Amino acid sequence: MVAALAPLKFRLPVAFVYNPLEYARKPHEEYVRKYGGKIVEVLLVSMNPGPFGMTQTGVPFGDSVFAREFLHITSEVEFPEKMHPKRPVIGLNCPRREVSGQRVWSWVQARFGTASAFFDRFWIHSYCPLLFVESSGKNRTPDKLTPSEKASITSVCNEALRGVIAVTKPRVIVGVGKYAGDRVKECAPPGAQVGDIMHPSPANPKAKKDWDKLIEGQLRALGVDI
């Protein structure tokens, strides 16, 4: 996937493209080695890295504190060749917290106790590993790209998602947010239970209160025992 995405070009307002699977490959591989590579009940699919999450740590929803202290990721993060001055990569010691990541991993910690207990049943995969940054420093999500850009990404990332599904063999495949949910529906094999849950983004006002309770209800509706 990294090789297939590398030659893709994006028009303005996209001015910078970060791929943490390149410069944060070591912590991402550590995440996979520690917790992945097995059959799971539920596959959670996120959209793409946030500027203060996976972009910094190489881990989906990778809030720096949770990546270090809960997931125990220790591998060194390198740096992309080109960075927006307002969006530098600092790594696992990034002082700015990622709200989405805090919500996800706080829920995991409260509900399952340990990361290992969670990953015995779940896996989290980032559908598109790229962060798109406009010249202003604003994050541009994949759903806001041009139709041709979206098509190029979808071609590569759908193939990668199908590969993850083939390895993890989940009974339930869940998109975190509508964009990821739509991609899940495109890639899910016959017979799989598919759906989506509310995204924990701070830009979503509905996620500000009791996000954990809301998504547990949504997961139960998809047949997941929580």
Sequence and secondary structure as in RCSB ss.txt:
>XXXX:A:sequence
MVAALAPLKFRLPVAFVYNPLEYARKPHEEYVRKYGGKIVEVLLVSMNPGPFGMTQTGVPFGDSVFAREFLHITS
EVEFPEKMHPKRPVIGLNCPRREVSGQRVWSWVQARFGTASAFFDRFWIHSYCPLLFVESSGKNRTPDKLTPSEK
ASITSVCNEALRGVIAVTKPRVIVGVGKYAGDRVKECAPPGAQVGDIMHPSPANPKAKKDWDKLIEGQLRALGVD
I
>XXXX:A:secstr
 HHHHTT    TTEEEEE HHHHTHHHHHHHHHHH SS  SEEEEE S  TTTHHHHSSTT  HHHHHHTS    
     SS  TTS    TT SS  HHHHHHHHHHHHHHSSHHHHHTTEEEEES   EEEETTS EE GGGS HHHH
HHHHHHHHHHHHHHHHHH  SEEEEESHHHHHHHHHH  TT EEEEE    TT GGGSSSHHHHHHHHHHHTT  
 
